[in-house]
Structure formats: C-alpha cells, structure tokens
Amino acid sequence: MKSKQVILAFIFSIVAFNANAILEIKHNNQDVVTATITGTYDGYDEDDGYAFVVPDEEGDDETMYFAEIAEDVLKAVNLQSNDMMGKRFEITYEITEYEEEDENGFTEIYEVYKIVKLKKL
C-alpha cells in the first residue's frame, strides 16, 4: 500500500513540477525547485511526513507527502494537531534532487519535498 502511495506521489510530483514550477535555483550541486499547489491537509505520518490531498491533471484526488517542513512554518501552523485535518492550504514547497550511489556503483536520483510556506485558505 505504501509503495503504491510512494509511486503515486512520485508521479504526481512530476506533474506538479511541470504545472506549478515557479523558480529554479542551483545550490551545492543539488537542484532546488520551488513550486506552489493547493491541497487539503490529511495528517502526519512518522514514515511519510505531512500528507495533503491534491488534485492531479485529471481532477482526481491524490495524496502528496512532504518529508520536511521549515521550522518557522511549523511554529505558525501546528500540522501535528488534529484541528488542521481537512483544512485547505496553499502550499509552497521546495523539491531538492540529489544523487546517491548504491553499493553496486549505480547512481539513483532522489527528491525531497520541503514545505517552505503555508497559507490557510
């Protein structure tokens, strides 16, 4: 079940990146892209992070997970509180790509999603 969610989140992230990319910055040999999307808060999970239900290109709902959140954003909006469940937000986030080499010498590219701004709608 989690692998299906991870795959869906990855596919959606590609779609969201293409549709919502605002700014691209190079930082320490890592590509950092900032994007904005609107979603409904769906809870926090220790393994996956902060979950938001967002529309895909066809208008269907998908869950997007954010592994990190800026400290000032978390102080302003306590997403670990059940009071935030079901609330709509405009989410500005950074996608950081990094490469990692496995024990066989193969290089994999990974993405980390970090919420940098959150505006309650």
PyMOL CGO cylinders between C-alpha atoms (Angstrom):
from pymol import cmd
from pymol.cgo import CYLINDER

trace = [
    CYLINDER, 0.00, 0.00, 0.00, 2.78, 2.42, 0.92, 0.3, 1, 1, 1, 1, 1, 1,
    CYLINDER, 2.78, 2.42, 0.92, 4.69, 1.60, -2.27, 0.3, 1, 1, 1, 1, 1, 1,
    CYLINDER, 4.69, 1.60, -2.27, 1.59, 2.47, -4.31, 0.3, 1, 1, 1, 1, 1, 1,
    CYLINDER, 1.59, 2.47, -4.31, 1.32, 5.79, -2.43, 0.3, 1, 1, 1, 1, 1, 1,
    CYLINDER, 1.32, 5.79, -2.43, 5.01, 6.49, -2.98, 0.3, 1, 1, 1, 1, 1, 1,
    CYLINDER, 5.01, 6.49, -2.98, 4.67, 5.76, -6.70, 0.3, 1, 1, 1, 1, 1, 1,
    CYLINDER, 4.67, 5.76, -6.70, 1.58, 7.96, -6.95, 0.3, 1, 1, 1, 1, 1, 1,
    CYLINDER, 1.58, 7.96, -6.95, 3.36, 10.73, -5.03, 0.3, 1, 1, 1, 1, 1, 1,
    CYLINDER, 3.36, 10.73, -5.03, 6.33, 10.45, -7.37, 0.3, 1, 1, 1, 1, 1, 1,
    CYLINDER, 6.33, 10.45, -7.37, 4.15, 10.56, -10.48, 0.3, 1, 1, 1, 1, 1, 1,
    CYLINDER, 4.15, 10.56, -10.48, 2.19, 13.48, -9.11, 0.3, 1, 1, 1, 1, 1, 1,
    CYLINDER, 2.19, 13.48, -9.11, 5.36, 15.31, -8.19, 0.3, 1, 1, 1, 1, 1, 1,
    CYLINDER, 5.36, 15.31, -8.19, 6.45, 15.19, -11.81, 0.3, 1, 1, 1, 1, 1, 1,
    CYLINDER, 6.45, 15.19, -11.81, 3.06, 16.53, -12.88, 0.3, 1, 1, 1, 1, 1, 1,
    CYLINDER, 3.06, 16.53, -12.88, 3.09, 19.19, -10.14, 0.3, 1, 1, 1, 1, 1, 1,
    CYLINDER, 3.09, 19.19, -10.14, 6.63, 20.17, -11.02, 0.3, 1, 1, 1, 1, 1, 1,
    CYLINDER, 6.63, 20.17, -11.02, 5.69, 20.74, -14.66, 0.3, 1, 1, 1, 1, 1, 1,
    CYLINDER, 5.69, 20.74, -14.66, 2.45, 22.57, -13.86, 0.3, 1, 1, 1, 1, 1, 1,
    CYLINDER, 2.45, 22.57, -13.86, 3.49, 24.63, -10.85, 0.3, 1, 1, 1, 1, 1, 1,
    CYLINDER, 3.49, 24.63, -10.85, 7.23, 25.27, -11.02, 0.3, 1, 1, 1, 1, 1, 1,
    CYLINDER, 7.23, 25.27, -11.02, 7.98, 28.88, -10.15, 0.3, 1, 1, 1, 1, 1, 1,
    CYLINDER, 7.98, 28.88, -10.15, 11.68, 29.22, -9.55, 0.3, 1, 1, 1, 1, 1, 1,
    CYLINDER, 11.68, 29.22, -9.55, 14.77, 27.10, -10.11, 0.3, 1, 1, 1, 1, 1, 1,
    CYLINDER, 14.77, 27.10, -10.11, 17.93, 27.57, -8.06, 0.3, 1, 1, 1, 1, 1, 1,
    CYLINDER, 17.93, 27.57, -8.06, 21.26, 25.73, -8.09, 0.3, 1, 1, 1, 1, 1, 1,
    CYLINDER, 21.26, 25.73, -8.09, 22.61, 25.04, -4.61, 0.3, 1, 1, 1, 1, 1, 1,
    CYLINDER, 22.61, 25.04, -4.61, 25.60, 22.87, -3.60, 0.3, 1, 1, 1, 1, 1, 1,
    CYLINDER, 25.60, 22.87, -3.60, 25.36, 20.62, -6.68, 0.3, 1, 1, 1, 1, 1, 1,
    CYLINDER, 25.36, 20.62, -6.68, 21.72, 19.97, -5.86, 0.3, 1, 1, 1, 1, 1, 1,
    CYLINDER, 21.72, 19.97, -5.86, 18.83, 21.16, -7.96, 0.3, 1, 1, 1, 1, 1, 1,
    CYLINDER, 18.83, 21.16, -7.96, 16.28, 23.02, -5.84, 0.3, 1, 1, 1, 1, 1, 1,
    CYLINDER, 16.28, 23.02, -5.84, 12.95, 23.90, -7.43, 0.3, 1, 1, 1, 1, 1, 1,
    CYLINDER, 12.95, 23.90, -7.43, 10.20, 25.87, -5.70, 0.3, 1, 1, 1, 1, 1, 1,
    CYLINDER, 10.20, 25.87, -5.70, 6.56, 25.14, -6.58, 0.3, 1, 1, 1, 1, 1, 1,
    CYLINDER, 6.56, 25.14, -6.58, 3.11, 26.04, -5.25, 0.3, 1, 1, 1, 1, 1, 1,
    CYLINDER, 3.11, 26.04, -5.25, -0.02, 23.90, -5.10, 0.3, 1, 1, 1, 1, 1, 1,
    CYLINDER, -0.02, 23.90, -5.10, -3.36, 23.91, -3.25, 0.3, 1, 1, 1, 1, 1, 1,
    CYLINDER, -3.36, 23.91, -3.25, -4.32, 20.93, -1.11, 0.3, 1, 1, 1, 1, 1, 1,
    CYLINDER, -4.32, 20.93, -1.11, -6.30, 19.67, 1.86, 0.3, 1, 1, 1, 1, 1, 1,
    CYLINDER, -6.30, 19.67, 1.86, -4.34, 18.57, 4.91, 0.3, 1, 1, 1, 1, 1, 1,
    CYLINDER, -4.34, 18.57, 4.91, -4.73, 14.83, 5.51, 0.3, 1, 1, 1, 1, 1, 1,
    CYLINDER, -4.73, 14.83, 5.51, -2.50, 14.20, 8.51, 0.3, 1, 1, 1, 1, 1, 1,
    CYLINDER, -2.50, 14.20, 8.51, 1.01, 13.39, 9.63, 0.3, 1, 1, 1, 1, 1, 1,
    CYLINDER, 1.01, 13.39, 9.63, 2.78, 10.05, 9.50, 0.3, 1, 1, 1, 1, 1, 1,
    CYLINDER, 2.78, 10.05, 9.50, 6.23, 9.43, 11.00, 0.3, 1, 1, 1, 1, 1, 1,
    CYLINDER, 6.23, 9.43, 11.00, 7.35, 7.41, 7.97, 0.3, 1, 1, 1, 1, 1, 1,
    CYLINDER, 7.35, 7.41, 7.97, 5.90, 9.51, 5.14, 0.3, 1, 1, 1, 1, 1, 1,
    CYLINDER, 5.90, 9.51, 5.14, 5.63, 13.01, 6.63, 0.3, 1, 1, 1, 1, 1, 1,
    CYLINDER, 5.63, 13.01, 6.63, 2.89, 15.59, 6.09, 0.3, 1, 1, 1, 1, 1, 1,
    CYLINDER, 2.89, 15.59, 6.09, 0.12, 14.41, 3.76, 0.3, 1, 1, 1, 1, 1, 1,
    CYLINDER, 0.12, 14.41, 3.76, -2.02, 16.69, 1.60, 0.3, 1, 1, 1, 1, 1, 1,
    CYLINDER, -2.02, 16.69, 1.60, -4.76, 15.63, -0.79, 0.3, 1, 1, 1, 1, 1, 1,
    CYLINDER, -4.76, 15.63, -0.79, -4.21, 17.48, -4.07, 0.3, 1, 1, 1, 1, 1, 1,
    CYLINDER, -4.21, 17.48, -4.07, -5.86, 17.28, -7.49, 0.3, 1, 1, 1, 1, 1, 1,
    CYLINDER, -5.86, 17.28, -7.49, -3.99, 15.62, -10.35, 0.3, 1, 1, 1, 1, 1, 1,
    CYLINDER, -3.99, 15.62, -10.35, -4.21, 16.68, -14.00, 0.3, 1, 1, 1, 1, 1, 1,
    CYLINDER, -4.21, 16.68, -14.00, -7.46, 14.74, -14.49, 0.3, 1, 1, 1, 1, 1, 1,
    CYLINDER, -7.46, 14.74, -14.49, -9.05, 16.34, -11.42, 0.3, 1, 1, 1, 1, 1, 1,
    CYLINDER, -9.05, 16.34, -11.42, -8.82, 13.18, -9.30, 0.3, 1, 1, 1, 1, 1, 1,
    CYLINDER, -8.82, 13.18, -9.30, -7.54, 13.37, -5.72, 0.3, 1, 1, 1, 1, 1, 1,
    CYLINDER, -7.54, 13.37, -5.72, -4.05, 12.10, -4.90, 0.3, 1, 1, 1, 1, 1, 1,
    CYLINDER, -4.05, 12.10, -4.90, -2.03, 12.24, -1.71, 0.3, 1, 1, 1, 1, 1, 1,
    CYLINDER, -2.03, 12.24, -1.71, 1.23, 14.16, -1.78, 0.3, 1, 1, 1, 1, 1, 1,
    CYLINDER, 1.23, 14.16, -1.78, 3.74, 13.71, 1.03, 0.3, 1, 1, 1, 1, 1, 1,
    CYLINDER, 3.74, 13.71, 1.03, 6.20, 16.29, 2.34, 0.3, 1, 1, 1, 1, 1, 1,
    CYLINDER, 6.20, 16.29, 2.34, 9.11, 14.81, 4.29, 0.3, 1, 1, 1, 1, 1, 1,
    CYLINDER, 9.11, 14.81, 4.29, 10.26, 18.14, 5.72, 0.3, 1, 1, 1, 1, 1, 1,
    CYLINDER, 10.26, 18.14, 5.72, 8.80, 21.45, 6.82, 0.3, 1, 1, 1, 1, 1, 1,
    CYLINDER, 8.80, 21.45, 6.82, 10.52, 24.74, 7.59, 0.3, 1, 1, 1, 1, 1, 1,
    CYLINDER, 10.52, 24.74, 7.59, 10.69, 25.36, 11.33, 0.3, 1, 1, 1, 1, 1, 1,
    CYLINDER, 10.69, 25.36, 11.33, 9.02, 28.79, 11.10, 0.3, 1, 1, 1, 1, 1, 1,
    CYLINDER, 9.02, 28.79, 11.10, 6.12, 27.27, 9.14, 0.3, 1, 1, 1, 1, 1, 1,
    CYLINDER, 6.12, 27.27, 9.14, 5.62, 24.51, 11.70, 0.3, 1, 1, 1, 1, 1, 1,
    CYLINDER, 5.62, 24.51, 11.70, 5.60, 27.09, 14.51, 0.3, 1, 1, 1, 1, 1, 1,
    CYLINDER, 5.60, 27.09, 14.51, 2.98, 29.16, 12.67, 0.3, 1, 1, 1, 1, 1, 1,
    CYLINDER, 2.98, 29.16, 12.67, 0.74, 26.21, 11.76, 0.3, 1, 1, 1, 1, 1, 1,
    CYLINDER, 0.74, 26.21, 11.76, 0.80, 23.14, 14.02, 0.3, 1, 1, 1, 1, 1, 1,
    CYLINDER, 0.80, 23.14, 14.02, 0.18, 20.41, 11.45, 0.3, 1, 1, 1, 1, 1, 1,
    CYLINDER, 0.18, 20.41, 11.45, 0.54, 17.69, 14.07, 0.3, 1, 1, 1, 1, 1, 1,
    CYLINDER, 0.54, 17.69, 14.07, -2.70, 18.94, 15.63, 0.3, 1, 1, 1, 1, 1, 1,
    CYLINDER, -2.70, 18.94, 15.63, -5.94, 17.19, 14.64, 0.3, 1, 1, 1, 1, 1, 1,
    CYLINDER, -5.94, 17.19, 14.64, -7.56, 20.65, 14.34, 0.3, 1, 1, 1, 1, 1, 1,
    CYLINDER, -7.56, 20.65, 14.34, -5.82, 21.15, 10.97, 0.3, 1, 1, 1, 1, 1, 1,
    CYLINDER, -5.82, 21.15, 10.97, -7.22, 17.96, 9.42, 0.3, 1, 1, 1, 1, 1, 1,
    CYLINDER, -7.22, 17.96, 9.42, -9.42, 18.74, 6.42, 0.3, 1, 1, 1, 1, 1, 1,
    CYLINDER, -9.42, 18.74, 6.42, -8.28, 22.38, 6.15, 0.3, 1, 1, 1, 1, 1, 1,
    CYLINDER, -8.28, 22.38, 6.15, -7.26, 23.74, 2.72, 0.3, 1, 1, 1, 1, 1, 1,
    CYLINDER, -7.26, 23.74, 2.72, -3.87, 25.35, 2.22, 0.3, 1, 1, 1, 1, 1, 1,
    CYLINDER, -3.87, 25.35, 2.22, -1.77, 26.96, -0.46, 0.3, 1, 1, 1, 1, 1, 1,
    CYLINDER, -1.77, 26.96, -0.46, 1.49, 25.05, -0.14, 0.3, 1, 1, 1, 1, 1, 1,
    CYLINDER, 1.49, 25.05, -0.14, 4.79, 26.45, -1.35, 0.3, 1, 1, 1, 1, 1, 1,
    CYLINDER, 4.79, 26.45, -1.35, 7.46, 23.80, -1.30, 0.3, 1, 1, 1, 1, 1, 1,
    CYLINDER, 7.46, 23.80, -1.30, 10.97, 23.04, -2.44, 0.3, 1, 1, 1, 1, 1, 1,
    CYLINDER, 10.97, 23.04, -2.44, 11.92, 19.95, -4.36, 0.3, 1, 1, 1, 1, 1, 1,
    CYLINDER, 11.92, 19.95, -4.36, 15.56, 19.07, -3.82, 0.3, 1, 1, 1, 1, 1, 1,
    CYLINDER, 15.56, 19.07, -3.82, 17.12, 16.47, -6.07, 0.3, 1, 1, 1, 1, 1, 1,
    CYLINDER, 17.12, 16.47, -6.07, 20.20, 14.61, -5.02, 0.3, 1, 1, 1, 1, 1, 1,
    CYLINDER, 20.20, 14.61, -5.02, 22.17, 11.67, -6.32, 0.3, 1, 1, 1, 1, 1, 1,
    CYLINDER, 22.17, 11.67, -6.32, 23.16, 8.67, -4.31, 0.3, 1, 1, 1, 1, 1, 1,
    CYLINDER, 23.16, 8.67, -4.31, 25.37, 5.80, -5.40, 0.3, 1, 1, 1, 1, 1, 1,
    CYLINDER, 25.37, 5.80, -5.40, 24.49, 2.30, -4.23, 0.3, 1, 1, 1, 1, 1, 1,
    CYLINDER, 24.49, 2.30, -4.23, 26.91, -0.50, -3.36, 0.3, 1, 1, 1, 1, 1, 1,
    CYLINDER, 26.91, -0.50, -3.36, 26.95, -1.69, -7.00, 0.3, 1, 1, 1, 1, 1, 1,
    CYLINDER, 26.95, -1.69, -7.00, 28.00, 1.71, -8.33, 0.3, 1, 1, 1, 1, 1, 1,
    CYLINDER, 28.00, 1.71, -8.33, 24.60, 2.62, -9.75, 0.3, 1, 1, 1, 1, 1, 1,
    CYLINDER, 24.60, 2.62, -9.75, 23.52, 6.22, -9.26, 0.3, 1, 1, 1, 1, 1, 1,
    CYLINDER, 23.52, 6.22, -9.26, 19.94, 6.93, -8.23, 0.3, 1, 1, 1, 1, 1, 1,
    CYLINDER, 19.94, 6.93, -8.23, 18.30, 10.35, -8.23, 0.3, 1, 1, 1, 1, 1, 1,
    CYLINDER, 18.30, 10.35, -8.23, 16.04, 11.10, -5.27, 0.3, 1, 1, 1, 1, 1, 1,
    CYLINDER, 16.04, 11.10, -5.27, 13.75, 14.00, -4.46, 0.3, 1, 1, 1, 1, 1, 1,
    CYLINDER, 13.75, 14.00, -4.46, 12.98, 15.54, -1.06, 0.3, 1, 1, 1, 1, 1, 1,
    CYLINDER, 12.98, 15.54, -1.06, 9.90, 17.75, -0.62, 0.3, 1, 1, 1, 1, 1, 1,
    CYLINDER, 9.90, 17.75, -0.62, 10.07, 20.52, 1.98, 0.3, 1, 1, 1, 1, 1, 1,
    CYLINDER, 10.07, 20.52, 1.98, 7.23, 22.90, 2.83, 0.3, 1, 1, 1, 1, 1, 1,
    CYLINDER, 7.23, 22.90, 2.83, 8.63, 26.44, 2.99, 0.3, 1, 1, 1, 1, 1, 1,
    CYLINDER, 8.63, 26.44, 2.99, 5.37, 28.42, 3.15, 0.3, 1, 1, 1, 1, 1, 1,
    CYLINDER, 5.37, 28.42, 3.15, 1.83, 27.50, 4.12, 0.3, 1, 1, 1, 1, 1, 1,
    CYLINDER, 1.83, 27.50, 4.12, -1.19, 29.75, 3.70, 0.3, 1, 1, 1, 1, 1, 1,
    CYLINDER, -1.19, 29.75, 3.70, -4.56, 28.69, 5.08, 0.3, 1, 1, 1, 1, 1, 1,
    CYLINDER, -4.56, 28.69, 5.08, -7.39, 29.24, 2.60, 0.3, 1, 1, 1, 1, 1, 1,
]
cmd.load_cgo(trace, "trace")
